[in-house]
């Protein structure tokens, strides 16, 4: 598996990030997350699922994402390649973070970072992707925009989520962390807040005494 690294190999924790359904591991959004976390002292590893590698090799934007078993198997391969879950936080953008939550408990990773979790497809509130989240044991941070079309604040408030899951809400942000027009906030500011919260969360997981990280729940 080809991995793209940011940060130094002697970092206390490695953060493995997977891309969303439509953009590769070196997209501007993924690069901003990786650079932000590496600048805060973490080693960051990025990778691509098989369908995205095929797109890259074939120069085509066509082709749907692989089915869940393939995506999960890819995540497990990456975790093994990085030495196992003991010193690893996994996650990513949208679909990449969602699949990370599927494998986190079994892989024994330190934590999960989800940047914009796709709770349901846009406009299809009945197609929830939340059943496993009620029993998730691995400490997880989800950074979500309040106007995310894949799950906004009002919708998510109704879901049964495990106590291991913490939510940080970015006021006015959509699924890509873009702000509403005239909000006075920029996409870059939303991304910076997401990265800082993720770094604080991961630092808590890296504590030798294994104290739980401080809550980052937004008011």
KOLSEVO-803192 format. One record per residue (C-alpha): residue number from 1; residue in one letter; x, y, z. Coordinates in Angstrom, 3 decimals. Layout:
BEGIN
<r><seq>NUM</seq><type>A</type><xx>X</xx><yy>Y</yy><zz>Z</zz></r>
...
***
This chain:
BEGIN
<r><seq>1</seq><type>X</type><xx>0.000</xx><yy>0.000</yy><zz>0.000</zz></r>
<r><seq>2</seq><type>X</type><xx>1.392</xx><yy>3.401</yy><zz>-0.986</zz></r>
<r><seq>3</seq><type>X</type><xx>1.267</xx><yy>5.858</yy><zz>1.900</zz></r>
<r><seq>4</seq><type>X</type><xx>1.810</xx><yy>9.607</yy><zz>1.824</zz></r>
<r><seq>5</seq><type>X</type><xx>3.462</xx><yy>10.897</yy><zz>5.010</zz></r>
<r><seq>6</seq><type>X</type><xx>3.628</xx><yy>14.277</yy><zz>6.720</zz></r>
<r><seq>7</seq><type>X</type><xx>5.534</xx><yy>14.885</yy><zz>9.948</zz></r>
<r><seq>8</seq><type>X</type><xx>8.368</xx><yy>13.022</yy><zz>11.614</zz></r>
<r><seq>9</seq><type>X</type><xx>8.579</xx><yy>9.301</yy><zz>12.321</zz></r>
<r><seq>10</seq><type>X</type><xx>9.382</xx><yy>9.882</yy><zz>16.017</zz></r>
<r><seq>11</seq><type>X</type><xx>6.024</xx><yy>11.523</yy><zz>16.749</zz></r>
<r><seq>12</seq><type>X</type><xx>4.175</xx><yy>10.066</yy><zz>19.771</zz></r>
<r><seq>13</seq><type>X</type><xx>1.189</xx><yy>9.131</yy><zz>17.633</zz></r>
<r><seq>14</seq><type>X</type><xx>0.509</xx><yy>8.517</yy><zz>13.970</zz></r>
<r><seq>15</seq><type>X</type><xx>-2.770</xx><yy>9.733</yy><zz>12.499</zz></r>
<r><seq>16</seq><type>X</type><xx>-3.928</xx><yy>7.752</yy><zz>9.453</zz></r>
<r><seq>17</seq><type>X</type><xx>-6.376</xx><yy>9.601</yy><zz>7.223</zz></r>
<r><seq>18</seq><type>X</type><xx>-8.594</xx><yy>8.302</yy><zz>4.437</zz></r>
<r><seq>19</seq><type>X</type><xx>-10.237</xx><yy>10.445</yy><zz>1.780</zz></r>
<r><seq>20</seq><type>X</type><xx>-13.926</xx><yy>10.984</yy><zz>1.103</zz></r>
<r><seq>21</seq><type>X</type><xx>-15.878</xx><yy>9.427</yy><zz>-1.745</zz></r>
<r><seq>22</seq><type>X</type><xx>-15.014</xx><yy>11.949</yy><zz>-4.428</zz></r>
<r><seq>23</seq><type>X</type><xx>-11.544</xx><yy>13.408</yy><zz>-3.823</zz></r>
<r><seq>24</seq><type>X</type><xx>-8.098</xx><yy>11.721</yy><zz>-3.612</zz></r>
<r><seq>25</seq><type>X</type><xx>-5.666</xx><yy>11.701</yy><zz>-0.705</zz></r>
<r><seq>26</seq><type>X</type><xx>-3.767</xx><yy>14.714</yy><zz>-2.045</zz></r>
<r><seq>27</seq><type>X</type><xx>-6.793</xx><yy>16.952</yy><zz>-2.583</zz></r>
<r><seq>28</seq><type>X</type><xx>-6.579</xx><yy>20.455</yy><zz>-1.057</zz></r>
<r><seq>29</seq><type>X</type><xx>-8.912</xx><yy>19.508</yy><zz>1.781</zz></r>
<r><seq>30</seq><type>X</type><xx>-6.992</xx><yy>16.363</yy><zz>2.725</zz></r>
<r><seq>31</seq><type>X</type><xx>-3.671</xx><yy>18.171</yy><zz>2.418</zz></r>
<r><seq>32</seq><type>X</type><xx>-4.867</xx><yy>20.941</yy><zz>4.738</zz></r>
<r><seq>33</seq><type>X</type><xx>-5.837</xx><yy>18.392</yy><zz>7.391</zz></r>
<r><seq>34</seq><type>X</type><xx>-2.546</xx><yy>16.507</yy><zz>7.063</zz></r>
<r><seq>35</seq><type>X</type><xx>-0.389</xx><yy>19.641</yy><zz>7.169</zz></r>
<r><seq>36</seq><type>X</type><xx>-2.336</xx><yy>21.029</yy><zz>10.087</zz></r>
<r><seq>37</seq><type>X</type><xx>-1.973</xx><yy>17.892</yy><zz>12.191</zz></r>
<r><seq>38</seq><type>X</type><xx>1.686</xx><yy>17.345</yy><zz>11.289</zz></r>
<r><seq>39</seq><type>X</type><xx>2.496</xx><yy>20.949</yy><zz>12.241</zz></r>
<r><seq>40</seq><type>X</type><xx>1.053</xx><yy>20.172</yy><zz>15.658</zz></r>
<r><seq>41</seq><type>X</type><xx>3.437</xx><yy>17.307</yy><zz>16.292</zz></r>
<r><seq>42</seq><type>X</type><xx>1.785</xx><yy>14.266</yy><zz>14.730</zz></r>
<r><seq>43</seq><type>X</type><xx>2.936</xx><yy>11.959</yy><zz>11.993</zz></r>
<r><seq>44</seq><type>X</type><xx>0.176</xx><yy>11.757</yy><zz>9.402</zz></r>
<r><seq>45</seq><type>X</type><xx>-0.242</xx><yy>8.926</yy><zz>6.898</zz></r>
<r><seq>46</seq><type>X</type><xx>-2.631</xx><yy>9.215</yy><zz>3.970</zz></r>
<r><seq>47</seq><type>X</type><xx>-3.747</xx><yy>6.457</yy><zz>1.606</zz></r>
<r><seq>48</seq><type>X</type><xx>-6.284</xx><yy>5.732</yy><zz>-1.115</zz></r>
<r><seq>49</seq><type>X</type><xx>-8.935</xx><yy>3.067</yy><zz>-1.411</zz></r>
<r><seq>50</seq><type>X</type><xx>-8.674</xx><yy>0.722</yy><zz>-4.443</zz></r>
<r><seq>51</seq><type>X</type><xx>-11.292</xx><yy>2.542</yy><zz>-6.542</zz></r>
<r><seq>52</seq><type>X</type><xx>-9.453</xx><yy>5.844</yy><zz>-6.101</zz></r>
<r><seq>53</seq><type>X</type><xx>-6.145</xx><yy>4.237</yy><zz>-7.053</zz></r>
<r><seq>54</seq><type>X</type><xx>-7.811</xx><yy>2.912</yy><zz>-10.199</zz></r>
<r><seq>55</seq><type>X</type><xx>-9.057</xx><yy>6.398</yy><zz>-11.018</zz></r>
<r><seq>56</seq><type>X</type><xx>-5.556</xx><yy>7.777</yy><zz>-10.574</zz></r>
<r><seq>57</seq><type>X</type><xx>-3.924</xx><yy>5.075</yy><zz>-12.679</zz></r>
<r><seq>58</seq><type>X</type><xx>-6.536</xx><yy>5.226</yy><zz>-15.419</zz></r>
<r><seq>59</seq><type>X</type><xx>-6.954</xx><yy>8.966</yy><zz>-15.480</zz></r>
<r><seq>60</seq><type>X</type><xx>-10.712</xx><yy>8.590</yy><zz>-15.129</zz></r>
<r><seq>61</seq><type>X</type><xx>-13.089</xx><yy>10.196</yy><zz>-12.672</zz></r>
<r><seq>62</seq><type>X</type><xx>-15.646</xx><yy>7.455</yy><zz>-13.252</zz></r>
<r><seq>63</seq><type>X</type><xx>-16.346</xx><yy>4.486</yy><zz>-11.042</zz></r>
<r><seq>64</seq><type>X</type><xx>-18.197</xx><yy>4.273</yy><zz>-7.782</zz></r>
<r><seq>65</seq><type>X</type><xx>-16.487</xx><yy>3.688</yy><zz>-4.445</zz></r>
<r><seq>66</seq><type>X</type><xx>-15.749</xx><yy>0.115</yy><zz>-3.477</zz></r>
<r><seq>67</seq><type>X</type><xx>-18.275</xx><yy>-1.727</yy><zz>-1.321</zz></r>
<r><seq>68</seq><type>X</type><xx>-17.895</xx><yy>-1.621</yy><zz>2.445</zz></r>
<r><seq>69</seq><type>X</type><xx>-16.028</xx><yy>-4.967</yy><zz>2.831</zz></r>
<r><seq>70</seq><type>X</type><xx>-13.302</xx><yy>-3.752</yy><zz>0.451</zz></r>
<r><seq>71</seq><type>X</type><xx>-13.061</xx><yy>-0.374</yy><zz>2.163</zz></r>
<r><seq>72</seq><type>X</type><xx>-12.843</xx><yy>-2.026</yy><zz>5.581</zz></r>
<r><seq>73</seq><type>X</type><xx>-10.209</xx><yy>-4.509</yy><zz>4.412</zz></r>
<r><seq>74</seq><type>X</type><xx>-8.148</xx><yy>-1.633</yy><zz>3.039</zz></r>
<r><seq>75</seq><type>X</type><xx>-8.292</xx><yy>0.161</yy><zz>6.357</zz></r>
<r><seq>76</seq><type>X</type><xx>-7.153</xx><yy>-2.983</yy><zz>8.177</zz></r>
<r><seq>77</seq><type>X</type><xx>-4.265</xx><yy>-3.386</yy><zz>5.738</zz></r>
<r><seq>78</seq><type>X</type><xx>-3.147</xx><yy>0.190</yy><zz>6.403</zz></r>
<r><seq>79</seq><type>X</type><xx>-3.372</xx><yy>-0.285</yy><zz>10.174</zz></r>
<r><seq>80</seq><type>X</type><xx>-1.230</xx><yy>-3.419</yy><zz>9.937</zz></r>
<r><seq>81</seq><type>X</type><xx>1.273</xx><yy>-1.676</yy><zz>7.660</zz></r>
<r><seq>82</seq><type>X</type><xx>1.614</xx><yy>1.108</yy><zz>10.246</zz></r>
<r><seq>83</seq><type>X</type><xx>2.413</xx><yy>-1.359</yy><zz>13.006</zz></r>
<r><seq>84</seq><type>X</type><xx>-1.028</xx><yy>-1.971</yy><zz>14.485</zz></r>
<r><seq>85</seq><type>X</type><xx>-3.456</xx><yy>0.170</yy><zz>16.403</zz></r>
<r><seq>86</seq><type>X</type><xx>-1.581</xx><yy>0.708</yy><zz>19.670</zz></r>
<r><seq>87</seq><type>X</type><xx>-0.074</xx><yy>4.073</yy><zz>18.721</zz></r>
<r><seq>88</seq><type>X</type><xx>-2.484</xx><yy>4.935</yy><zz>15.939</zz></r>
<r><seq>89</seq><type>X</type><xx>-5.442</xx><yy>7.271</yy><zz>15.504</zz></r>
<r><seq>90</seq><type>X</type><xx>-7.481</xx><yy>6.648</yy><zz>12.365</zz></r>
<r><seq>91</seq><type>X</type><xx>-10.088</xx><yy>8.649</yy><zz>10.519</zz></r>
<r><seq>92</seq><type>X</type><xx>-10.537</xx><yy>10.984</yy><zz>7.611</zz></r>
<r><seq>93</seq><type>X</type><xx>-12.925</xx><yy>12.966</yy><zz>5.513</zz></r>
<r><seq>94</seq><type>X</type><xx>-16.546</xx><yy>11.868</yy><zz>5.205</zz></r>
<r><seq>95</seq><type>X</type><xx>-16.586</xx><yy>8.282</yy><zz>3.896</zz></r>
<r><seq>96</seq><type>X</type><xx>-13.001</xx><yy>7.678</yy><zz>5.001</zz></r>
<r><seq>97</seq><type>X</type><xx>-13.874</xx><yy>8.577</yy><zz>8.578</zz></r>
<r><seq>98</seq><type>X</type><xx>-17.103</xx><yy>6.589</yy><zz>8.463</zz></r>
<r><seq>99</seq><type>X</type><xx>-15.315</xx><yy>3.387</yy><zz>7.439</zz></r>
<r><seq>100</seq><type>X</type><xx>-12.704</xx><yy>4.027</yy><zz>10.128</zz></r>
<r><seq>101</seq><type>X</type><xx>-15.493</xx><yy>3.794</yy><zz>12.714</zz></r>
<r><seq>102</seq><type>X</type><xx>-16.409</xx><yy>0.367</yy><zz>11.296</zz></r>
<r><seq>103</seq><type>X</type><xx>-12.990</xx><yy>-1.140</yy><zz>12.062</zz></r>
<r><seq>104</seq><type>X</type><xx>-11.779</xx><yy>0.890</yy><zz>15.053</zz></r>
<r><seq>105</seq><type>X</type><xx>-12.925</xx><yy>-1.380</yy><zz>17.879</zz></r>
<r><seq>106</seq><type>X</type><xx>-11.652</xx><yy>-4.578</yy><zz>16.277</zz></r>
<r><seq>107</seq><type>X</type><xx>-8.315</xx><yy>-3.037</yy><zz>15.321</zz></r>
<r><seq>108</seq><type>X</type><xx>-7.621</xx><yy>-1.667</yy><zz>18.798</zz></r>
<r><seq>109</seq><type>X</type><xx>-6.713</xx><yy>1.847</yy><zz>17.667</zz></r>
<r><seq>110</seq><type>X</type><xx>-6.310</xx><yy>4.723</yy><zz>20.140</zz></r>
<r><seq>111</seq><type>X</type><xx>-9.035</xx><yy>6.859</yy><zz>18.622</zz></r>
<r><seq>112</seq><type>X</type><xx>-10.988</xx><yy>8.003</yy><zz>15.580</zz></r>
<r><seq>113</seq><type>X</type><xx>-11.186</xx><yy>11.428</yy><zz>13.927</zz></r>
<r><seq>114</seq><type>X</type><xx>-14.127</xx><yy>12.073</yy><zz>11.607</zz></r>
<r><seq>115</seq><type>X</type><xx>-14.063</xx><yy>15.269</yy><zz>9.614</zz></r>
<r><seq>116</seq><type>X</type><xx>-17.703</xx><yy>15.645</yy><zz>8.437</zz></r>
<r><seq>117</seq><type>X</type><xx>-19.394</xx><yy>12.311</yy><zz>9.113</zz></r>
<r><seq>118</seq><type>X</type><xx>-21.965</xx><yy>11.253</yy><zz>6.467</zz></r>
<r><seq>119</seq><type>X</type><xx>-24.829</xx><yy>10.298</yy><zz>8.771</zz></r>
<r><seq>120</seq><type>X</type><xx>-27.131</xx><yy>9.866</yy><zz>5.757</zz></r>
<r><seq>121</seq><type>X</type><xx>-27.105</xx><yy>10.688</yy><zz>2.026</zz></r>
<r><seq>122</seq><type>X</type><xx>-28.311</xx><yy>14.236</yy><zz>1.297</zz></r>
<r><seq>123</seq><type>X</type><xx>-32.091</xx><yy>14.391</yy><zz>1.361</zz></r>
<r><seq>124</seq><type>X</type><xx>-32.440</xx><yy>10.735</yy><zz>2.416</zz></r>
<r><seq>125</seq><type>X</type><xx>-32.922</xx><yy>10.972</yy><zz>6.144</zz></r>
<r><seq>126</seq><type>X</type><xx>-34.226</xx><yy>7.390</yy><zz>6.335</zz></r>
<r><seq>127</seq><type>X</type><xx>-30.938</xx><yy>5.919</yy><zz>5.066</zz></r>
<r><seq>128</seq><type>X</type><xx>-29.010</xx><yy>6.305</yy><zz>8.282</zz></r>
<r><seq>129</seq><type>X</type><xx>-25.400</xx><yy>5.160</yy><zz>8.700</zz></r>
<r><seq>130</seq><type>X</type><xx>-25.540</xx><yy>5.243</yy><zz>12.461</zz></r>
<r><seq>131</seq><type>X</type><xx>-26.476</xx><yy>1.781</yy><zz>13.778</zz></r>
<r><seq>132</seq><type>X</type><xx>-22.903</xx><yy>0.850</yy><zz>14.739</zz></r>
<r><seq>133</seq><type>X</type><xx>-22.262</xx><yy>4.220</yy><zz>16.361</zz></r>
<r><seq>134</seq><type>X</type><xx>-24.519</xx><yy>3.373</yy><zz>19.303</zz></r>
<r><seq>135</seq><type>X</type><xx>-22.054</xx><yy>0.724</yy><zz>20.465</zz></r>
<r><seq>136</seq><type>X</type><xx>-18.734</xx><yy>2.227</yy><zz>19.361</zz></r>
<r><seq>137</seq><type>X</type><xx>-16.178</xx><yy>1.843</yy><zz>22.174</zz></r>
<r><seq>138</seq><type>X</type><xx>-13.177</xx><yy>3.661</yy><zz>20.674</zz></r>
<r><seq>139</seq><type>X</type><xx>-12.853</xx><yy>7.355</yy><zz>21.640</zz></r>
<r><seq>140</seq><type>X</type><xx>-14.108</xx><yy>9.304</yy><zz>18.632</zz></r>
<r><seq>141</seq><type>X</type><xx>-14.283</xx><yy>12.966</yy><zz>17.668</zz></r>
<r><seq>142</seq><type>X</type><xx>-16.672</xx><yy>14.064</yy><zz>14.932</zz></r>
<r><seq>143</seq><type>X</type><xx>-16.224</xx><yy>17.614</yy><zz>13.618</zz></r>
<r><seq>144</seq><type>X</type><xx>-19.444</xx><yy>18.521</yy><zz>11.825</zz></r>
<r><seq>145</seq><type>X</type><xx>-20.878</xx><yy>21.631</yy><zz>10.207</zz></r>
<r><seq>146</seq><type>X</type><xx>-24.204</xx><yy>22.829</yy><zz>11.582</zz></r>
<r><seq>147</seq><type>X</type><xx>-25.619</xx><yy>22.959</yy><zz>8.046</zz></r>
<r><seq>148</seq><type>X</type><xx>-24.038</xx><yy>19.739</yy><zz>6.773</zz></r>
<r><seq>149</seq><type>X</type><xx>-26.436</xx><yy>18.166</yy><zz>4.268</zz></r>
<r><seq>150</seq><type>X</type><xx>-25.217</xx><yy>14.722</yy><zz>5.390</zz></r>
<r><seq>151</seq><type>X</type><xx>-26.351</xx><yy>15.385</yy><zz>8.963</zz></r>
<r><seq>152</seq><type>X</type><xx>-26.975</xx><yy>18.777</yy><zz>10.545</zz></r>
<r><seq>153</seq><type>X</type><xx>-27.104</xx><yy>19.646</yy><zz>14.211</zz></r>
<r><seq>154</seq><type>X</type><xx>-30.854</xx><yy>19.202</yy><zz>14.603</zz></r>
<r><seq>155</seq><type>X</type><xx>-30.845</xx><yy>15.803</yy><zz>12.909</zz></r>
<r><seq>156</seq><type>X</type><xx>-27.829</xx><yy>14.434</yy><zz>14.764</zz></r>
<r><seq>157</seq><type>X</type><xx>-29.344</xx><yy>15.434</yy><zz>18.106</zz></r>
<r><seq>158</seq><type>X</type><xx>-31.939</xx><yy>12.700</yy><zz>17.544</zz></r>
<r><seq>159</seq><type>X</type><xx>-29.447</xx><yy>9.878</yy><zz>16.935</zz></r>
<r><seq>160</seq><type>X</type><xx>-28.320</xx><yy>7.328</yy><zz>19.511</zz></r>
<r><seq>161</seq><type>X</type><xx>-24.564</xx><yy>7.794</yy><zz>19.760</zz></r>
<r><seq>162</seq><type>X</type><xx>-22.206</xx><yy>5.998</yy><zz>22.136</zz></r>
<r><seq>163</seq><type>X</type><xx>-20.688</xx><yy>7.903</yy><zz>25.094</zz></r>
<r><seq>164</seq><type>X</type><xx>-17.294</xx><yy>7.437</yy><zz>23.398</zz></r>
<r><seq>165</seq><type>X</type><xx>-18.316</xx><yy>9.890</yy><zz>20.664</zz></r>
<r><seq>166</seq><type>X</type><xx>-17.715</xx><yy>13.616</yy><zz>21.057</zz></r>
<r><seq>167</seq><type>X</type><xx>-19.086</xx><yy>16.222</yy><zz>18.684</zz></r>
<r><seq>168</seq><type>X</type><xx>-17.649</xx><yy>19.596</yy><zz>17.721</zz></r>
<r><seq>169</seq><type>X</type><xx>-20.021</xx><yy>21.791</yy><zz>15.727</zz></r>
<r><seq>170</seq><type>X</type><xx>-18.712</xx><yy>24.353</yy><zz>13.258</zz></r>
<r><seq>171</seq><type>X</type><xx>-21.304</xx><yy>27.087</yy><zz>13.131</zz></r>
<r><seq>172</seq><type>X</type><xx>-22.627</xx><yy>27.647</yy><zz>9.613</zz></r>
<r><seq>173</seq><type>X</type><xx>-20.297</xx><yy>25.147</yy><zz>7.920</zz></r>
<r><seq>174</seq><type>X</type><xx>-21.459</xx><yy>22.686</yy><zz>5.269</zz></r>
<r><seq>175</seq><type>X</type><xx>-20.073</xx><yy>19.201</yy><zz>4.513</zz></r>
<r><seq>176</seq><type>X</type><xx>-16.893</xx><yy>20.714</yy><zz>3.057</zz></r>
<r><seq>177</seq><type>X</type><xx>-16.614</xx><yy>23.218</yy><zz>5.938</zz></r>
<r><seq>178</seq><type>X</type><xx>-17.606</xx><yy>26.054</yy><zz>3.632</zz></r>
<r><seq>179</seq><type>X</type><xx>-19.362</xx><yy>28.833</yy><zz>5.555</zz></r>
<r><seq>180</seq><type>X</type><xx>-22.670</xx><yy>30.446</yy><zz>4.722</zz></r>
<r><seq>181</seq><type>X</type><xx>-22.372</xx><yy>33.603</yy><zz>2.657</zz></r>
<r><seq>182</seq><type>X</type><xx>-22.085</xx><yy>36.703</yy><zz>4.777</zz></r>
<r><seq>183</seq><type>X</type><xx>-21.266</xx><yy>34.727</yy><zz>7.904</zz></r>
<r><seq>184</seq><type>X</type><xx>-17.983</xx><yy>36.527</yy><zz>8.467</zz></r>
<r><seq>185</seq><type>X</type><xx>-16.201</xx><yy>33.179</yy><zz>8.798</zz></r>
<r><seq>186</seq><type>X</type><xx>-13.964</xx><yy>31.592</yy><zz>6.174</zz></r>
<r><seq>187</seq><type>X</type><xx>-13.514</xx><yy>27.975</yy><zz>5.172</zz></r>
<r><seq>188</seq><type>X</type><xx>-9.913</xx><yy>28.209</yy><zz>6.299</zz></r>
<r><seq>189</seq><type>X</type><xx>-11.020</xx><yy>29.266</yy><zz>9.774</zz></r>
<r><seq>190</seq><type>X</type><xx>-13.381</xx><yy>26.291</yy><zz>9.991</zz></r>
<r><seq>191</seq><type>X</type><xx>-10.597</xx><yy>23.938</yy><zz>8.917</zz></r>
<r><seq>192</seq><type>X</type><xx>-8.192</xx><yy>25.454</yy><zz>11.440</zz></r>
<r><seq>193</seq><type>X</type><xx>-10.709</xx><yy>24.998</yy><zz>14.235</zz></r>
<r><seq>194</seq><type>X</type><xx>-11.311</xx><yy>21.391</yy><zz>13.157</zz></r>
<r><seq>195</seq><type>X</type><xx>-7.583</xx><yy>20.642</yy><zz>13.093</zz></r>
<r><seq>196</seq><type>X</type><xx>-6.928</xx><yy>22.272</yy><zz>16.464</zz></r>
<r><seq>197</seq><type>X</type><xx>-9.765</xx><yy>20.303</yy><zz>18.064</zz></r>
<r><seq>198</seq><type>X</type><xx>-8.500</xx><yy>17.102</yy><zz>16.464</zz></r>
<r><seq>199</seq><type>X</type><xx>-4.975</xx><yy>17.770</yy><zz>17.705</zz></r>
<r><seq>200</seq><type>X</type><xx>-6.201</xx><yy>18.440</yy><zz>21.252</zz></r>
<r><seq>201</seq><type>X</type><xx>-8.250</xx><yy>15.244</yy><zz>21.160</zz></r>
<r><seq>202</seq><type>X</type><xx>-5.300</xx><yy>13.188</yy><zz>19.880</zz></r>
<r><seq>203</seq><type>X</type><xx>-2.930</xx><yy>14.680</yy><zz>22.464</zz></r>
<r><seq>204</seq><type>X</type><xx>-5.282</xx><yy>13.435</yy><zz>25.143</zz></r>
<r><seq>205</seq><type>X</type><xx>-5.135</xx><yy>9.940</yy><zz>23.675</zz></r>
<r><seq>206</seq><type>X</type><xx>-1.321</xx><yy>10.086</yy><zz>23.699</zz></r>
<r><seq>207</seq><type>X</type><xx>-1.072</xx><yy>10.738</yy><zz>27.444</zz></r>
<r><seq>208</seq><type>X</type><xx>0.975</xx><yy>7.994</yy><zz>29.122</zz></r>
<r><seq>209</seq><type>X</type><xx>-1.503</xx><yy>7.700</yy><zz>31.968</zz></r>
<r><seq>210</seq><type>X</type><xx>-4.295</xx><yy>7.149</yy><zz>29.409</zz></r>
<r><seq>211</seq><type>X</type><xx>-6.473</xx><yy>9.825</yy><zz>30.937</zz></r>
<r><seq>212</seq><type>X</type><xx>-9.547</xx><yy>10.505</yy><zz>28.821</zz></r>
<r><seq>213</seq><type>X</type><xx>-9.221</xx><yy>13.634</yy><zz>26.664</zz></r>
<r><seq>214</seq><type>X</type><xx>-11.051</xx><yy>16.745</yy><zz>27.703</zz></r>
<r><seq>215</seq><type>X</type><xx>-14.435</xx><yy>17.279</yy><zz>26.105</zz></r>
<r><seq>216</seq><type>X</type><xx>-14.551</xx><yy>19.528</yy><zz>23.070</zz></r>
<r><seq>217</seq><type>X</type><xx>-18.342</xx><yy>19.674</yy><zz>22.870</zz></r>
<r><seq>218</seq><type>X</type><xx>-19.329</xx><yy>23.063</yy><zz>21.511</zz></r>
<r><seq>219</seq><type>X</type><xx>-22.191</xx><yy>25.033</yy><zz>23.074</zz></r>
***
